[in-house]
Amino acid sequence: MTDVLALTGAQERTGVQQALVIGLFAVFVAVTLYITIWASRRTKTATDFYAGGRSFSGVQNGLAIGGDYMSAASFLGIAGLIALFGYDGFLYSIGFLVAWLVALLLVAELLRNSGRYTMADVLAFRMRQRPVRTAAGVSTIVVSIFYLLAQMVGAGALVSLLLGVTGEGPKIIVIVAVGLLMIFYVTVGGMKGTTWVQIVKAVLLMTGAGLMTLLVLIKYGFNISEMLGAAAQASGKGSAFLEPGLRYGATDGWSKIDLLSLGLALVLGTAGLPHILIRFYTVPDARAARKSVTWAIGLIGVFYLMTLALGFGAAALVGGAAIKKNDPGGNTAAPQLAEVLGGGAGSFGGSILLAFIAAVAFATILAVVAGLTLASSSSFSHDLYANVIKRGQATEQDEVRVAKLAALGIGAVAIVLSIFARGLNVAFLVALAFAIAASANLPAILFSLFWKRFNTRGALWGIYGGLVSAVLIVLLSPVAWGGASETRPAAKLTAEQAAKCGVPVTSTQVGNPTALFSCTTAAPIPLENPGIISIPIGFLAAAVGSLTAGRREDENGEKYAELEARALTGTGAH
């Protein structure tokens, strides 16, 4: 019965209920816009725009980091993957959470002490400024755009469900609207506005997820075993739904390698994500940076435990068929679950809870895309414009102006790419961003902080080697080429998928109907996540580049010693 309700909910809502849904949604958007305008009046300098004036406490920044990290991938994507693939879907939650230990132990405090506004500030400290900043800027922008795709794809699926519309046209309109809003947040509010939006969003997200978790547990008398059993039964997979192998490792060896690749990307990627790294610059000292990460870990840990209830609850109460009908990637599982928990489609409670959860999820997306756009536009203006093009001669006012223009350009690119990627699961898209960050950014950051012999050639080889290899593997993977093969069996197609791919519904040529380039051409590389190949390439290229360089810029290690002292003690920071 719940499957039928979830499938027909958009049609069953009355005009009053629909207006209530849209009204509550508009309130959340209006609040974030007000916060942005309020913050714009307090953004006077480049430090205000890039780092929020370094005025946020550890607790505030911890909430903002949590808000940045608990994105559409966490709330929508992971809940959808658990609902569709059970145990294997929860592996994303584990990877995202463990990754914070790497960020806390190896990056947070040292990076905050060593840099000023961007990752490139650390890399360029003891190397040649222009080539290193160029490489770091390019990498930051590419990683940010991949992450932006995930958020905007999630927004399209979410608002289409919320407004009760079908077809690809409304999703495209929503993606464009999200892009315009994120540009507004960055150009008007800067880091102060973005941070406060993320803090508010983090509180709302924890409230919404906590409420849904409580309702799911009440539904099953706080008997988690009963909930898992109901989810397994409703999935049609039986006990296999609660065991490893439904998504990874079930068909061939490549699938198991893909699982390992995913784990590497998730665990190592966080410490190289640009929009997370710049958050460490918004606090006044290293102690606050450590406190930020500690609070973020606690917040994120509790949230990912709640995704268990959200995902398995959606599997049990909504059903995989209903979830896939609304969105093939499973991105609407959490909002659909909210509607069922509130009383079902067409009910007043269902409409209210759906509106609240969807609005929270949308606020989540808006906050994260603003942070990503700010990170990439800041890197463009501070690294590429001010230090490469203008050779350090740009004024603060010029930097901020260029950052706002860069936000327009990056937003436009993200909008166009998101339209083509709108059929993919958002958690999967984020995993790709993590893989690229771990391949390109992390080797350069760690070697710069901990290896005396690291030099400009090593930084360039590491960044470009990891970046190019990761992107190239993705372009040759089943993400881009969806033809059926020995490693990817033919998929059961819906009429819409068959029409998109230009094949009959009974075709056995298609393995991935959401492929970007072709549904019928088999992928040259069967791995969906490039991490297991590209991450070692990034580290190896950085090491070989450093060891084969001739005379080093910092031959006597004086600059390294200065960087080490600054990173460990904070002396001379900012």
DAKA-V914816 format. One record per backbone hydrogen bond with DSSP energy under -1.0 kcal/mol. NH is the residue of the N-H (numbers start at 1). CO is the residue of the C=O. E is the energy in kcal/mol with one decimal. If there is no record, write none. Layout:
# DAKA-V914816
nh = (NH,NH)
co = (CO,CO)
e = (E,E)
This chain:
# DAKA-V914816
nh = (5,6,7,8,12,13,18,19,20,21,22,23,24,25,26,27,28,29,30,31,32,33,34,35,36,37,38,39,40,42,43,49,50,51,52,53,54,55,56,61,62,63,64,65,66,67,68,69,70,71,75,76,77,78,80,81,82,83,84,85,86,87,88,90,92,94,95,96,97,98,99,100,101,103,104,105,106,107,108,111,112,113,114,115,122,123,124,132,133,134,135,136,137,138,139,140,141,142,143,144,145,146,147,148,149,150,151,152,153,154,155,156,157,158,159,160,161,162,163,165,172,173,174,175,176,177,178,179,180,181,182,183,184,185,186,187,188,189,190,191,193,194,195,196,197,198,199,200,201,202,203,204,205,206,207,208,209,210,211,212,213,214,215,216,217,218,219,220,221,222,223,227,228,229,230,231,232,233,234,235,238,240,241,242,243,257,258,259,260,261,262,263,264,265,266,267,268,269,272,273,277,278,280,281,282,289,290,291,292,293,294,295,296,297,298,299,300,301,302,303,304,305,306,307,310,311,312,313,314,315,316,317,318,319,323,324,325,326,327,330,333,336,337,338,339,340,341,342,343,344,347,351,352,353,354,355,356,357,358,359,360,361,362,363,364,365,366,367,368,369,370,371,372,373,374,375,376,377,378,379,380,381,382,383,384,385,386,389,390,392,393,399,400,401,402,403,404,405,406,407,408,409,410,411,412,413,414,415,416,417,418,419,420,421,424,429,430,431,432,433,434,435,436,437,438,439,440,441,442,445,446,447,448,449,450,451,454,459,460,461,462,463,464,465,466,467,468,469,470,471,472,473,474,475,477,480,481,482,483,484,485,491,498,499,500,501,502,503,507,511,512,515,516,517,518,525,533,534,535,537,538,539,540,541,542,543,544,545,546,547,548,557,561,562,563,564,565,566,567,568,569,570,573)
co = (1,2,3,4,8,9,14,15,16,17,18,19,20,21,22,23,24,25,26,27,28,29,30,31,32,33,34,35,36,39,40,45,46,47,48,47,51,52,282,57,58,59,60,61,62,63,64,65,66,69,71,72,72,73,76,77,78,79,80,81,82,241,85,86,89,90,91,92,93,94,95,97,98,99,100,101,102,103,103,107,108,109,110,111,119,119,120,128,129,130,131,132,133,134,135,136,137,138,139,140,141,142,143,144,145,146,147,148,149,150,151,152,153,154,155,156,157,158,159,160,168,169,170,171,172,173,174,175,176,177,178,179,180,181,182,183,184,185,186,49,189,190,191,192,193,194,195,196,197,198,199,200,201,202,203,204,205,206,207,208,209,210,211,212,213,214,215,216,218,217,220,223,224,225,226,227,228,229,230,231,232,237,238,239,240,253,254,255,256,257,258,259,260,261,262,263,264,265,269,270,273,274,277,278,279,285,286,287,288,289,290,291,292,293,294,295,296,297,298,299,300,301,302,303,306,307,308,309,310,311,312,313,314,314,319,320,321,322,323,327,330,332,333,334,335,336,337,338,340,339,344,347,348,349,350,351,352,353,354,355,356,357,358,359,360,361,362,363,364,365,366,367,368,369,370,371,372,373,374,375,376,377,378,379,379,380,381,384,385,386,390,395,396,397,398,399,400,401,402,403,404,405,406,407,408,409,410,411,412,413,414,415,416,417,421,425,426,427,428,429,430,431,432,433,434,435,436,437,437,441,442,443,444,445,446,447,451,455,456,457,458,459,460,461,462,463,464,465,466,467,468,469,470,471,474,477,477,518,521,509,488,510,494,495,496,497,498,498,504,482,482,512,479,480,480,476,530,530,531,533,534,535,536,537,538,539,540,541,542,543,544,554,557,558,559,560,561,562,563,564,565,566,570)
e = (-2.2,-2.7,-2.0,-1.8,-1.7,-1.3,-2.7,-2.2,-2.0,-2.5,-2.5,-2.6,-2.6,-2.0,-2.4,-1.8,-1.6,-1.8,-2.6,-2.3,-1.8,-2.0,-2.3,-2.3,-2.0,-2.3,-2.8,-2.5,-1.8,-1.6,-1.1,-2.0,-3.1,-2.3,-1.3,-1.9,-1.9,-1.1,-1.9,-2.8,-2.3,-2.3,-2.2,-3.0,-2.5,-2.5,-2.6,-2.6,-3.0,-2.1,-2.4,-1.9,-2.4,-2.7,-1.9,-2.5,-2.6,-2.1,-1.8,-3.2,-2.1,-2.0,-1.2,-1.1,-1.3,-1.7,-2.3,-2.6,-2.0,-2.5,-1.7,-1.4,-1.7,-1.7,-2.6,-2.5,-2.2,-1.3,-3.0,-3.1,-2.0,-2.0,-1.8,-2.2,-1.1,-1.5,-2.8,-1.4,-2.8,-2.1,-2.2,-2.6,-2.5,-2.4,-2.3,-2.5,-2.2,-2.2,-2.6,-2.3,-2.1,-2.0,-2.1,-2.5,-2.0,-1.2,-1.6,-2.4,-2.5,-2.1,-1.9,-1.9,-1.9,-2.4,-2.5,-1.5,-1.6,-2.4,-2.7,-2.2,-2.1,-2.1,-2.4,-2.4,-2.2,-2.3,-2.7,-2.1,-2.2,-2.3,-2.6,-1.8,-1.9,-2.5,-2.0,-2.6,-2.2,-2.0,-1.2,-1.8,-2.1,-2.3,-2.7,-2.1,-2.1,-2.1,-2.2,-2.4,-2.4,-2.3,-2.0,-2.3,-2.9,-2.4,-2.0,-2.9,-3.0,-2.3,-2.3,-2.2,-2.4,-2.3,-2.3,-2.4,-2.5,-2.5,-2.0,-1.2,-1.7,-4.0,-1.7,-1.8,-2.5,-2.4,-2.3,-2.2,-2.5,-2.2,-2.5,-1.7,-1.3,-1.2,-1.6,-1.5,-1.2,-2.1,-2.4,-1.6,-1.9,-2.5,-2.4,-2.4,-2.3,-2.2,-2.5,-2.4,-2.3,-1.8,-2.0,-1.6,-2.4,-2.1,-1.3,-1.2,-1.4,-1.4,-2.4,-2.3,-2.3,-1.9,-2.1,-2.5,-2.4,-2.7,-2.0,-2.5,-3.0,-2.7,-2.0,-2.0,-2.6,-1.4,-1.6,-1.2,-2.1,-3.0,-2.4,-1.8,-2.0,-2.0,-2.1,-2.9,-2.1,-2.1,-1.9,-2.7,-1.8,-1.6,-2.3,-1.9,-1.5,-2.4,-2.3,-2.2,-1.9,-1.9,-2.7,-1.8,-1.4,-2.4,-1.7,-2.1,-2.3,-2.7,-2.3,-2.5,-2.6,-2.6,-2.8,-2.4,-2.3,-2.7,-2.3,-2.5,-2.3,-2.2,-2.7,-2.4,-2.2,-2.8,-1.8,-2.0,-2.6,-2.5,-2.4,-2.2,-2.3,-2.6,-2.4,-1.9,-2.1,-2.4,-3.2,-1.8,-1.5,-2.7,-2.9,-2.7,-2.9,-3.3,-1.6,-2.2,-2.4,-2.2,-2.6,-2.4,-1.9,-1.8,-2.8,-1.9,-1.2,-1.8,-3.1,-2.2,-2.0,-2.2,-2.5,-2.2,-2.1,-2.4,-2.3,-1.5,-1.0,-1.4,-1.9,-1.9,-2.1,-1.9,-1.5,-1.6,-2.5,-2.1,-2.2,-2.4,-2.7,-1.7,-2.6,-1.5,-1.8,-2.3,-2.7,-2.4,-1.9,-1.9,-2.3,-2.4,-1.0,-2.3,-2.5,-2.9,-2.5,-2.6,-2.5,-2.2,-2.3,-2.4,-2.8,-2.0,-2.0,-2.4,-2.7,-2.3,-1.9,-2.2,-1.3,-1.5,-2.2,-3.8,-2.6,-3.3,-2.8,-3.2,-2.6,-2.1,-2.2,-2.3,-1.2,-2.2,-1.8,-3.5,-2.5,-1.5,-2.1,-2.3,-1.8,-2.5,-1.7,-2.8,-2.2,-1.5,-2.3,-2.1,-3.0,-3.0,-1.9,-2.2,-2.9,-2.5,-1.7,-2.4,-2.0,-1.3,-2.2,-2.1,-2.6,-2.9,-2.3,-2.3,-2.9,-2.2,-2.1,-2.3,-1.8)
